[in-house]
Amino acid sequence: MAMVREVVERTVINPTESDIRSIRREALEQVLRSGAEESTVEIAIEIDRQANILRAVAMGATELRKTDAALKALSPEELKAIAVKSMNLPPESVEEIASAGTWHIFNGRCPKKIFGFFPVEKHWVRVLNRNGIVRLQRERLGTVVCTKAELTLELESLLENTVDYGTVGEELPGLFAYYGEKQIDLCGLATREQVLDLMKTETEFLPENEKIVVLAVR
């Protein structure tokens, strides 16, 4: 595998949507100049509010590496077996709950007891590409499956149901979006407006009926 990585940092107090779009574009241009194929590029935006640092981390594969699509696509049964093994749960507790493009999202039900008495059910999530490579493993808080046309309303609803309120105010869950060959890391963003604006930028040129999955995770 030939991967390239570029990091762009700026000192910004209370970054605006324009600041985020600008630094994302600069990171994309740098990683493309380093030889990455644009279809493989993933960009994570990080906002350090204490240090007033806005950071964009871009990663992509060069054309020396064939994309995962050139590898063998696994069957639904093979993909589930990998998810089951990754979660270390009984097969009957694991199911595929969504798919989009190359991505397959599996949910695992994991019963727990608080203080040894009160039963609760945790939900683990595994995101696999069509070749069975696990690209995400976290605790799932919520999922939306929608088209691009429905994305804003569905994403607002997901945030409303999963946001937490701490001592510093509203705290967003970890967020990841999937479509086509793309995985978009939204975890570094600080506000709902930044999430919505970045997703609008990322999906600007997609057809209105493009299928998109968004995960809220802990």
MARBA-3410 file (N, C-alpha, C, O; in Angstrom, 1 decimal):
218
0.8,-1.2,0.0,0.0,0.0,0.0,0.9,1.2,0.0,1.9,1.3,0.7 ~ 0.5,2.2,-0.8,1.2,3.5,-0.9,0.2,4.6,-0.4,-0.6,5.0,-1.2 ~ 0.4,5.1,0.8,-0.6,6.1,1.3,0.2,7.4,1.6,1.4,7.4,1.9 ~ -0.5,8.5,1.4,0.1,9.8,1.7,-0.8,10.5,2.6,-2.0,10.3,2.7 ~ -0.2,11.3,3.5,-0.9,12.1,4.5,-0.4,13.5,4.6,0.8,13.7,4.6
-1.3,14.4,4.6,-0.9,15.8,4.8,-1.7,16.5,5.9,-2.9,16.2,6.0 ~ -1.1,17.3,6.7,-1.8,18.0,7.8,-1.6,19.5,7.6,-0.5,20.0,7.3 ~ -2.7,20.3,7.7,-2.7,21.7,7.6,-3.3,22.3,8.9,-4.4,21.8,9.3 ~ -2.6,23.2,9.5,-3.0,23.8,10.8,-3.1,25.3,10.7,-2.2,25.9,10.0 ~ -4.0,25.9,11.3,-4.1,27.3,11.4,-4.6,27.7,12.8,-5.3,26.9,13.5
-4.1,28.8,13.3,-4.6,29.4,14.6,-5.8,30.2,14.2,-5.8,31.3,13.6 ~ -7.0,29.8,14.7,-8.3,30.4,14.4,-9.1,30.4,15.7,-9.3,29.4,16.3 ~ -9.6,31.6,16.1,-10.5,31.7,17.2,-12.0,31.6,16.7,-12.4,32.3,15.8 ~ -12.7,30.6,17.2,-14.1,30.4,16.8,-14.2,30.2,15.3,-14.7,31.1,14.6 ~ -13.7,29.1,14.7,-13.6,29.0,13.2,-15.0,29.0,12.7,-16.0,28.4,13.2
-15.2,29.7,11.5,-16.5,29.7,10.8,-16.5,28.6,9.8,-15.5,27.9,9.6 ~ -17.7,28.5,9.2,-17.9,27.5,8.1,-16.9,27.8,7.0,-16.4,26.9,6.3 ~ -16.7,29.1,6.7,-15.8,29.5,5.6,-14.3,29.0,6.0,-13.6,28.6,5.1 ~ -13.9,29.2,7.2,-12.6,28.7,7.7,-12.4,27.2,7.4,-11.4,26.8,7.0 ~ -13.5,26.5,7.8,-13.4,25.0,7.7,-13.3,24.6,6.2,-12.5,23.7,5.8
-14.1,25.2,5.4,-14.1,24.9,3.9,-12.7,25.2,3.3,-12.2,24.5,2.5 ~ -12.2,26.4,3.8,-10.9,26.8,3.2,-9.8,25.9,3.6,-9.0,25.5,2.8 ~ -9.7,25.5,4.9,-8.6,24.6,5.3,-8.8,23.2,4.7,-7.8,22.5,4.5 ~ -10.0,22.8,4.6,-10.3,21.5,4.0,-9.8,21.5,2.5,-9.2,20.5,2.1 ~ -10.1,22.5,1.8,-9.7,22.6,0.4,-8.1,22.6,0.3,-7.6,22.0,-0.6
-7.5,23.4,1.2,-6.0,23.4,1.2,-5.4,22.0,1.5,-4.4,21.6,0.8 ~ -6.0,21.3,2.4,-5.5,19.9,2.7,-5.7,19.0,1.5,-4.8,18.2,1.2 ~ -6.8,19.1,0.9,-7.1,18.3,-0.3,-6.1,18.6,-1.4,-5.6,17.7,-2.0 ~ -5.8,19.9,-1.7,-4.9,20.2,-2.7,-3.5,19.7,-2.4,-2.8,19.2,-3.3 ~ -3.1,19.7,-1.1,-1.8,19.3,-0.8,-1.6,17.8,-0.9,-0.6,17.3,-1.5
-2.7,17.0,-0.5,-2.6,15.5,-0.6,-2.6,15.1,-2.1,-2.0,14.1,-2.4 ~ -3.4,15.8,-2.9,-3.4,15.5,-4.3,-2.1,15.8,-5.0,-1.6,15.1,-5.8 ~ -1.4,16.9,-4.6,-0.1,17.2,-5.1,0.9,16.1,-4.7,1.9,15.9,-5.4 ~ 0.7,15.5,-3.6,1.6,14.4,-3.1,1.3,13.1,-3.8,2.0,12.1,-3.6 ~ 0.3,13.1,-4.7,0.1,11.9,-5.5,-1.1,11.0,-5.2,-1.3,10.0,-5.8
-2.0,11.5,-4.3,-3.2,10.7,-3.9,-4.2,10.8,-5.0,-4.4,11.8,-5.6 ~ -4.9,9.7,-5.2,-6.1,9.7,-6.1,-7.2,10.3,-5.3,-7.5,10.0,-4.2 ~ -7.9,11.3,-6.0,-8.9,12.0,-5.3,-10.1,11.2,-4.8,-10.6,11.5,-3.7 ~ -10.4,10.1,-5.5,-11.5,9.2,-5.0,-11.2,8.5,-3.7,-12.1,8.0,-3.1 ~ -9.9,8.4,-3.4,-9.5,7.7,-2.1,-9.3,8.6,-0.9,-9.1,8.2,0.2
-9.4,9.9,-1.2,-9.0,10.9,-0.1,-10.1,11.0,1.0,-11.2,11.1,0.7 ~ -9.6,10.9,2.2,-10.5,11.2,3.4,-9.9,12.3,4.2,-8.6,12.4,4.4 ~ -10.7,13.3,4.6,-10.2,14.4,5.3,-10.9,14.6,6.6,-12.2,14.6,6.7 ~ -10.2,14.6,7.7,-10.7,14.8,9.1,-10.4,16.2,9.5,-9.3,16.7,9.4 ~ -11.5,16.9,10.0,-11.3,18.2,10.6,-11.3,18.2,12.1,-12.1,17.5,12.7
-10.3,18.8,12.7,-10.2,18.8,14.2,-10.1,20.3,14.6,-9.4,21.1,14.1 ~ -10.9,20.5,15.7,-11.0,21.9,16.3,-10.6,21.8,17.7,-11.3,21.2,18.5 ~ -9.4,22.4,18.1,-8.9,22.4,19.4,-9.3,23.8,20.0,-8.6,24.8,19.8 ~ -10.4,23.8,20.7,-10.9,25.1,21.2,-10.1,25.7,22.3,-10.1,27.0,22.5 ~ -9.3,24.9,23.0,-8.5,25.4,24.1,-7.2,26.1,23.5,-6.8,27.2,24.0
-6.7,25.5,22.5,-5.5,26.1,21.9,-5.8,27.0,20.6,-4.9,27.5,20.0 ~ -7.1,27.1,20.3,-7.5,27.8,19.1,-6.8,27.3,17.8,-6.4,28.1,17.0 ~ -6.7,26.0,17.7,-6.1,25.4,16.5,-7.2,24.7,15.7,-8.0,24.0,16.2 ~ -7.2,25.1,14.4,-8.0,24.4,13.4,-7.1,23.6,12.5,-6.1,24.1,12.0 ~ -7.4,22.2,12.4,-6.5,21.3,11.8,-7.3,20.5,10.8,-8.4,20.0,11.1
-6.7,20.2,9.6,-7.3,19.3,8.6,-6.3,18.2,8.3,-5.1,18.5,8.0 ~ -6.7,17.0,8.4,-5.8,15.8,8.2,-6.3,15.1,7.0,-7.4,14.5,7.0 ~ -5.6,15.1,5.9,-6.0,14.4,4.6,-5.1,13.2,4.4,-3.9,13.3,4.5 ~ -5.8,12.1,4.1,-5.1,10.9,3.7,-5.7,10.3,2.5,-6.9,10.4,2.2 ~ -4.8,9.7,1.6,-5.3,9.1,0.4,-4.3,8.1,-0.1,-3.1,8.1,0.3
-4.7,7.3,-1.1,-3.9,6.3,-1.7,-3.4,6.8,-3.0,-4.1,7.4,-3.8 ~ -2.1,6.5,-3.3,-1.5,6.9,-4.6,-2.0,5.8,-5.6,-2.5,4.8,-5.3 ~ -1.7,6.2,-6.9,-2.1,5.2,-7.9,-1.2,4.0,-8.0,-1.5,3.1,-8.8 ~ -0.2,4.0,-7.1,0.6,2.8,-7.1,-0.2,1.6,-6.4,0.1,0.5,-6.5 ~ -1.2,2.0,-5.6,-2.0,1.1,-4.9,-3.3,0.9,-5.6,-4.0,1.9,-5.8
-3.7,-0.3,-6.0,-5.0,-0.5,-6.5,-6.0,-0.3,-5.4,-5.8,-0.7,-4.3 ~ -7.2,0.3,-5.7,-8.2,0.5,-4.7,-8.8,-0.8,-4.3,-8.6,-1.9,-5.0 ~ -9.5,-0.8,-3.2,-10.0,-2.0,-2.6,-11.0,-2.7,-3.6,-11.3,-3.9,-3.5 ~ -11.6,-1.9,-4.5,-12.5,-2.5,-5.5,-11.9,-3.5,-6.3,-12.6,-4.4,-6.9 ~ -10.5,-3.5,-6.5,-9.8,-4.5,-7.3,-9.7,-5.8,-6.6,-9.4,-6.8,-7.2
-9.9,-5.8,-5.3,-9.9,-7.0,-4.5,-11.2,-7.8,-4.6,-12.2,-7.2,-5.1 ~ -11.2,-9.0,-4.0,-12.4,-9.8,-4.1,-13.5,-9.2,-3.1,-13.2,-8.9,-2.0 ~ -14.7,-9.0,-3.7,-15.8,-8.6,-2.8,-16.4,-9.8,-2.1,-16.6,-10.9,-2.7 ~ -16.6,-9.7,-0.8,-17.1,-10.9,0.0,-18.6,-10.9,0.0,-19.3,-10.0,-0.3 ~ -19.1,-12.1,0.3,-20.5,-12.3,0.3,-21.1,-11.8,1.6,-20.3,-11.5,2.6
-22.4,-11.5,1.7,-23.0,-11.1,3.0,-22.7,-12.0,4.2,-22.4,-11.5,5.3 ~ -22.6,-13.3,3.9,-22.3,-14.2,5.0,-20.9,-14.1,5.5,-20.6,-14.1,6.7 ~ -20.0,-13.9,4.5,-18.6,-13.7,4.9,-18.3,-12.4,5.7,-17.6,-12.3,6.6 ~ -19.0,-11.3,5.2,-18.9,-10.1,5.9,-19.4,-10.1,7.3,-18.8,-9.6,8.3 ~ -20.6,-10.8,7.5,-21.1,-10.9,8.8,-20.2,-11.7,9.7,-20.1,-11.4,10.9
-19.6,-12.8,9.2,-18.7,-13.6,10.0,-17.5,-12.8,10.5,-17.1,-13.0,11.7 ~ -17.0,-11.9,9.7,-15.9,-11.0,10.1,-16.4,-10.1,11.2,-15.7,-9.8,12.2 ~ -17.6,-9.5,11.1,-18.2,-8.6,12.1,-18.4,-9.4,13.4,-18.1,-8.8,14.5 ~ -18.9,-10.6,13.3,-19.2,-11.4,14.5,-17.9,-11.6,15.3,-17.8,-11.5,16.5 ~ -16.8,-12.0,14.5,-15.5,-12.3,15.2,-15.0,-11.0,15.8,-14.4,-11.1,16.9
-15.1,-9.9,15.1,-14.6,-8.6,15.6,-15.3,-8.2,16.9,-14.6,-7.7,17.8 ~ -16.6,-8.4,17.0,-17.3,-8.1,18.2,-17.3,-9.1,19.3,-17.6,-8.8,20.5 ~ -16.9,-10.3,18.9,-16.9,-11.4,19.9,-18.3,-11.6,20.5,-18.4,-11.8,21.8 ~ -19.3,-11.7,19.7,-20.7,-11.9,20.1,-21.3,-13.1,19.4,-20.7,-13.5,18.3 ~ -22.3,-13.7,19.9,-23.0,-14.7,19.2,-23.6,-14.2,17.9,-24.0,-13.1,17.8
-23.5,-15.1,16.8,-24.0,-14.7,15.5,-25.4,-14.1,15.5,-25.7,-13.2,14.8 ~ -26.3,-14.6,16.4,-27.7,-14.2,16.4,-27.8,-12.8,17.0,-28.9,-12.1,16.9 ~ -26.8,-12.3,17.6,-26.8,-10.9,18.2,-26.3,-9.8,17.2,-26.3,-8.7,17.5 ~ -25.8,-10.3,16.0,-25.2,-9.4,15.1,-26.1,-9.4,13.8,-26.4,-10.4,13.3 ~ -26.3,-8.1,13.3,-27.1,-8.0,12.0,-26.6,-6.8,11.2,-26.1,-5.9,11.8
-26.7,-6.9,9.9,-26.4,-5.8,9.1,-27.6,-4.8,9.1,-28.7,-5.2,8.8 ~ -27.3,-3.6,9.4,-28.4,-2.6,9.6,-28.5,-1.6,8.5,-29.4,-0.9,8.3 ~ -27.4,-1.5,7.7,-27.4,-0.5,6.6,-26.2,-0.8,5.7,-25.2,-1.5,6.0 ~ -26.3,-0.3,4.5,-25.2,-0.4,3.5,-25.3,0.8,2.5,-26.4,1.3,2.3 ~ -24.2,1.2,2.0,-24.2,2.3,1.0,-22.8,2.2,0.3,-21.8,2.1,0.9
-22.9,2.1,-1.0,-21.7,2.0,-1.8,-20.9,0.7,-1.4,-21.4,-0.4,-1.4 ~ -19.6,0.9,-1.1,-18.8,-0.2,-0.6,-19.0,-0.6,0.8,-18.4,-1.6,1.3 ~ -19.8,0.2,1.6,-19.8,0.0,3.0,-21.0,-0.8,3.5,-22.1,-0.8,3.0 ~ -20.7,-1.6,4.6,-21.7,-2.5,5.2,-21.6,-2.2,6.7,-20.5,-2.4,7.3 ~ -22.7,-1.9,7.3,-22.7,-1.5,8.7,-23.4,-2.6,9.5,-24.6,-2.9,9.3
-22.7,-3.1,10.5,-23.3,-4.2,11.4,-23.5,-3.7,12.8,-22.6,-3.0,13.4 ~ -24.6,-4.1,13.4,-24.9,-3.7,14.8,-24.8,-5.0,15.6,-25.3,-6.1,15.2 ~ -24.2,-4.9,16.8,-24.2,-6.0,17.7,-24.8,-5.7,19.0,-24.4,-4.7,19.7 ~ -25.8,-6.5,19.4,-26.5,-6.2,20.7,-25.7,-6.9,21.8,-25.4,-8.1,21.8 ~ -25.3,-6.1,22.8,-24.5,-6.7,23.9,-25.1,-6.3,25.3,-25.0,-5.2,25.7
-25.9,-7.3,25.9,-26.5,-7.0,27.2,-25.5,-6.8,28.3,-24.4,-7.4,28.4 ~ -25.7,-5.8,29.1,-24.9,-5.5,30.2,-25.7,-5.3,31.5,-27.0,-5.1,31.4 ~ -25.1,-5.3,32.6,-25.8,-4.9,33.9,-25.1,-3.8,34.6,-23.9,-3.9,34.9 ~ -25.8,-2.8,35.0,-25.2,-1.7,35.7,-25.2,-2.1,37.2,-26.2,-2.5,37.8 ~ -24.0,-1.9,37.8,-23.8,-2.3,39.2,-24.2,-3.8,39.5,-24.5,-4.2,40.6
-24.2,-4.6,38.4,-24.5,-6.0,38.6,-26.0,-6.3,38.7,-26.3,-7.5,38.8 ~ -26.9,-5.3,38.6,-28.3,-5.6,38.8,-29.2,-5.1,37.7,-30.1,-5.8,37.2 ~ -28.9,-3.8,37.2,-29.9,-3.2,36.2,-29.5,-3.5,34.8,-28.4,-3.1,34.3 ~ -30.3,-4.2,34.1,-30.0,-4.6,32.7,-30.1,-3.5,31.7,-31.0,-2.7,31.7 ~ -29.1,-3.4,30.9,-29.1,-2.4,29.8,-28.5,-3.1,28.6,-27.9,-4.2,28.7
-28.8,-2.6,27.4,-28.2,-3.2,26.2,-27.4,-2.2,25.4,-27.9,-1.2,25.0 ~ -26.1,-2.5,25.3,-25.2,-1.7,24.5,-25.3,-2.1,23.1,-25.6,-3.3,22.8 ~ -24.9,-1.2,22.2,-24.9,-1.6,20.7,-23.5,-1.3,20.2,-23.1,-0.1,20.1 ~ -22.8,-2.3,19.7,-21.5,-2.1,19.1,-21.8,-2.0,17.6,-22.8,-2.5,17.1 ~ -20.9,-1.3,16.9,-21.0,-1.1,15.5,-19.7,-1.5,14.9,-18.6,-1.2,15.4
-19.7,-2.1,13.7,-18.6,-2.4,12.9,-18.9,-2.0,11.5,-20.0,-2.3,10.9 ~ -18.0,-1.2,10.9,-18.2,-0.8,9.5,-17.1,-1.5,8.6,-15.9,-1.3,8.9 ~ -17.6,-2.3,7.7,-16.7,-3.0,6.8,-16.9,-2.6,5.4,-18.0,-2.2,5.0 ~ -15.8,-2.6,4.6,-15.9,-2.3,3.2,-16.2,-3.7,2.5,-16.2,-4.7,3.2 ~ -16.4,-3.6,1.2,-16.9,-4.8,0.5,-15.9,-6.0,0.6,-16.2,-7.1,0.3
-14.6,-5.6,0.9,-13.6,-6.6,0.9,-13.4,-7.2,2.3,-12.5,-8.0,2.6 ~ -14.2,-6.8,3.3,-14.1,-7.3,4.6,-13.2,-6.6,5.6,-12.9,-7.1,6.6 ~ -12.6,-5.5,5.2,-11.7,-4.7,6.0,-12.5,-3.9,7.0,-13.4,-3.1,6.6 ~ -12.3,-4.0,8.3,-13.0,-3.3,9.3,-12.5,-1.9,9.4,-11.3,-1.7,9.7 ~ -13.3,-0.9,9.1,-12.8,0.5,9.1,-13.3,1.3,10.3,-12.8,2.4,10.5
-14.2,0.8,11.0,-14.7,1.5,12.2,-15.2,0.5,13.2,-15.9,-0.4,12.9 ~ -14.9,0.7,14.5,-15.4,-0.2,15.6,-15.6,0.7,16.8,-14.6,1.1,17.5 ~ -16.8,1.0,17.1,-17.2,1.9,18.2,-18.5,1.4,18.9,-19.1,0.4,18.5 ~ -19.0,2.1,19.9,-20.3,1.9,20.4,-21.3,2.8,19.6,-21.1,4.0,19.4 ~ -22.4,2.2,19.1,-23.3,2.9,18.3,-24.4,3.6,19.1,-25.0,3.0,20.0
-24.6,4.9,18.8,-25.7,5.7,19.5,-26.9,5.9,18.6,-28.0,6.0,19.1 ~ -26.7,5.9,17.3,-27.8,6.2,16.4,-27.3,6.0,14.9,-26.1,6.1,14.6 ~ -28.2,5.8,14.0,-27.9,5.7,12.6,-29.0,6.3,11.8,-30.2,6.2,12.1 ~ -28.6,6.9,10.7,-29.6,7.4,9.7,-29.2,6.9,8.3,-28.0,6.9,8.0 ~ -30.2,6.4,7.5,-29.9,6.0,6.2,-30.9,6.8,5.3,-32.1,6.8,5.5
-30.3,7.6,4.4,-31.1,8.5,3.6,-30.5,8.8,2.3,-29.4,8.4,2.0 ~ -31.2,9.6,1.5,-30.6,10.1,0.2,-30.0,11.5,0.5,-30.2,12.1,1.6 ~ -29.2,12.0,-0.5,-28.7,13.3,-0.3,-29.8,14.4,-0.1,-29.6,15.3,0.7 ~ -30.9,14.2,-0.8,-32.0,15.2,-0.7,-32.6,15.2,0.7,-33.1,16.3,1.2 ~ -32.5,14.1,1.4,-33.0,14.1,2.8,-32.0,14.3,3.9,-32.3,14.3,5.1
-30.7,14.5,3.5,-29.6,14.5,4.5,-29.7,15.5,5.6,-29.6,15.2,6.7 ~ -30.0,16.7,5.2,-30.0,17.8,6.2,-31.1,17.5,7.3,-30.7,17.6,8.5 ~ -32.3,17.2,7.0,-33.3,16.9,8.0,-33.0,15.7,8.8,-33.1,15.7,10.0 ~ -32.5,14.6,8.2,-32.1,13.4,8.9,-31.0,13.6,9.8,-31.0,13.1,10.9 ~ -30.0,14.4,9.4,-28.8,14.6,10.2,-29.2,15.5,11.4,-28.7,15.3,12.5
-30.0,16.5,11.2,-30.5,17.3,12.3,-31.2,16.5,13.3,-31.1,16.7,14.5 ~ -32.1,15.5,12.9,-32.8,14.6,13.8,-31.8,13.8,14.6,-32.0,13.6,15.8 ~ -30.8,13.2,13.9,-29.8,12.4,14.5,-29.1,13.1,15.6,-28.9,12.6,16.7 ~ -28.7,14.3,15.3,-28.0,15.2,16.3,-28.9,15.5,17.5,-28.4,15.4,18.7 ~ -30.1,15.8,17.2,-31.1,16.1,18.3,-31.2,14.9,19.3,-31.4,15.2,20.5
-31.2,13.7,18.8,-31.4,12.5,19.6,-30.1,12.0,20.3,-30.2,11.2,21.2 ~ -28.9,12.5,19.8,-27.7,11.9,20.4,-26.8,13.0,21.0,-25.8,12.6,21.6 ~ -27.1,14.2,20.9,-26.2,15.3,21.5,-26.3,15.1,23.1,-27.4,14.7,23.6 ~ -25.2,15.4,23.7,-25.2,15.4,25.2,-24.9,16.8,25.7,-24.4,17.7,25.0 ~ -25.3,17.1,26.9,-25.1,18.4,27.5,-24.2,18.3,28.7,-24.6,17.7,29.7
-23.0,18.8,28.6,-22.0,18.8,29.7,-21.8,20.1,30.4,-22.6,21.0,30.2 ~ -20.8,20.2,31.1,-20.5,21.5,31.8,-20.1,22.6,30.9,-20.2,23.8,31.2 ~ -19.6,22.3,29.7,-19.3,23.3,28.7,-20.3,23.5,27.7,-20.1,24.2,26.6 ~ -21.5,22.9,27.9,-22.6,23.1,26.9,-22.8,21.9,26.1,-22.6,20.8,26.6 ~ -23.3,22.1,24.9,-23.6,21.0,24.0,-22.4,20.2,23.5,-21.4,20.8,23.1
-22.4,18.9,23.7,-21.3,18.1,23.2,-21.9,17.1,22.2,-22.7,16.3,22.5 ~ -21.3,17.1,21.0,-21.7,16.3,19.9,-21.2,14.9,20.1,-20.1,14.7,20.6 ~ -21.9,13.9,19.5,-21.4,12.5,19.5,-20.3,12.5,18.4,-20.1,13.4,17.6 ~ -19.6,11.4,18.4,-18.7,11.1,17.2,-19.6,10.8,16.0,-20.6,10.1,16.1 ~ -19.2,11.4,14.9,-20.0,11.2,13.7,-19.2,10.7,12.5,-18.1,11.2,12.3
-19.7,9.8,11.8,-19.0,9.3,10.5,-20.1,9.1,9.5,-21.2,8.6,9.7 ~ -19.8,9.5,8.2,-20.7,9.4,7.1,-20.1,8.5,6.1,-18.9,8.5,5.9 ~ -21.0,7.8,5.3,-20.5,6.8,4.3,-21.4,6.9,3.1,-22.6,6.9,3.2 ~ -20.7,6.9,1.9,-21.4,6.8,0.6,-20.3,6.4,-0.4,-19.2,6.8,-0.2 ~ -20.7,5.8,-1.5,-19.8,5.4,-2.5,-18.6,4.7,-1.9,-18.7,3.7,-1.2
-17.4,5.3,-2.2,-16.1,4.8,-1.6,-15.7,5.6,-0.4,-14.6,5.4,0.1 ~ -16.5,6.6,0.0,-16.0,7.6,0.9,-16.5,7.3,2.4,-17.6,6.9,2.6 ~ -15.5,7.5,3.3,-15.8,7.5,4.7,-15.4,8.9,5.2,-14.3,9.4,5.0 ~ -16.3,9.7,5.8,-16.1,11.0,6.2,-16.1,11.1,7.7,-17.1,10.7,8.4 ~ -15.0,11.5,8.3,-14.8,11.6,9.8,-15.2,13.0,10.2,-14.6,14.0,9.8
-16.3,13.1,11.0,-16.9,14.4,11.4,-16.6,14.6,12.9,-17.2,15.6,13.5 ~ -15.8,13.8,13.5,-15.7,13.8,15.0,-15.0,15.0,15.5,-15.2,15.4,16.7 ~ -14.2,15.7,14.7,-13.5,16.9,15.3,-14.2,18.2,15.3,-13.7,19.2,15.8 ~ -15.5,18.2,14.8,-16.2,19.4,14.7,-16.9,19.7,16.0,-17.2,18.8,16.8 ~ -17.2,21.0,16.3,-17.6,21.4,17.6,-19.1,21.8,17.7,-19.7,21.7,18.7
-19.7,22.1,16.5,-21.1,22.6,16.5,-21.9,21.9,15.5,-21.4,21.3,14.5 ~ -23.2,21.9,15.7,-24.1,21.3,14.7,-24.0,22.0,13.3,-24.0,21.4,12.3 ~ -23.8,23.3,13.4,-23.7,24.1,12.1,-22.5,23.7,11.3,-22.6,23.6,10.1 ~ -21.4,23.4,12.0,-20.2,23.0,11.3,-20.4,21.6,10.7,-19.9,21.4,9.6 ~ -21.1,20.7,11.4,-21.4,19.4,10.8,-22.2,19.5,9.6,-21.9,18.9,8.5
-23.3,20.3,9.6,-24.2,20.4,8.5,-23.5,21.1,7.3,-23.7,20.7,6.2 ~ -22.7,22.1,7.6,-22.1,22.8,6.5,-21.0,21.9,5.8,-20.9,21.9,4.6 ~ -20.2,21.2,6.6,-19.2,20.3,6.0,-19.8,19.2,5.2,-19.3,18.9,4.1 ~ -20.9,18.6,5.7,-21.6,17.6,4.9,-22.2,18.2,3.6,-22.2,17.5,2.6 ~ -22.7,19.4,3.7,-23.2,20.0,2.5,-22.0,20.2,1.4,-22.2,20.0,0.2
-20.9,20.6,1.9,-19.7,20.7,1.0,-19.3,19.4,0.5,-19.0,19.3,-0.7 ~ -19.2,18.4,1.3,-18.7,17.1,0.9,-19.7,16.4,-0.2,-19.2,15.7,-1.1 ~ -20.9,16.7,-0.1,-21.9,16.0,-0.9,-22.4,16.9,-2.0,-23.4,16.6,-2.7 ~ -21.8,18.1,-2.2,-22.3,19.1,-3.1,-22.6,18.5,-4.5,-23.6,18.9,-5.2 ~ -21.7,17.7,-5.0,-21.8,17.2,-6.4,-22.4,15.8,-6.6,-22.4,15.3,-7.6
-23.0,15.3,-5.5,-23.6,14.0,-5.6,-25.0,14.1,-6.1,-25.7,15.2,-6.0 ~ -25.5,13.1,-6.8,-26.9,13.1,-7.2,-27.9,13.2,-6.0,-27.5,12.7,-5.0 ~ -29.1,13.7,-6.2,-30.0,13.9,-5.1,-30.4,12.5,-4.5,-30.8,12.4,-3.4 ~ -30.4,11.4,-5.3,-30.8,10.1,-4.9,-29.7,9.3,-4.3,-29.8,8.1,-4.1 ~ -28.4,9.9,-4.2,-27.3,9.1,-3.6,-27.6,8.7,-2.2,-28.1,9.4,-1.4
-27.4,7.4,-1.9,-27.6,6.8,-0.6,-26.5,7.1,0.3,-25.3,6.9,0.0 ~ -26.8,7.6,1.5,-25.8,8.0,2.5,-26.2,7.4,3.9,-27.4,7.4,4.3 ~ -25.2,6.9,4.6,-25.4,6.5,6.0,-24.6,7.3,6.9,-23.4,7.6,6.6 ~ -25.2,7.8,8.0,-24.5,8.5,9.0,-24.6,7.8,10.3,-25.7,7.5,10.8 ~ -23.5,7.6,11.0,-23.4,7.0,12.3,-23.1,8.0,13.4,-22.2,8.8,13.2
-23.8,7.9,14.5,-23.4,8.6,15.7,-22.9,7.6,16.7,-23.5,6.5,16.9 ~ -21.7,7.8,17.2,-21.0,6.8,18.0,-20.4,7.4,19.2,-20.2,8.7,19.4 ~ -20.0,6.6,20.2,-19.3,7.0,21.4,-17.9,6.4,21.3,-17.1,6.6,22.2
END
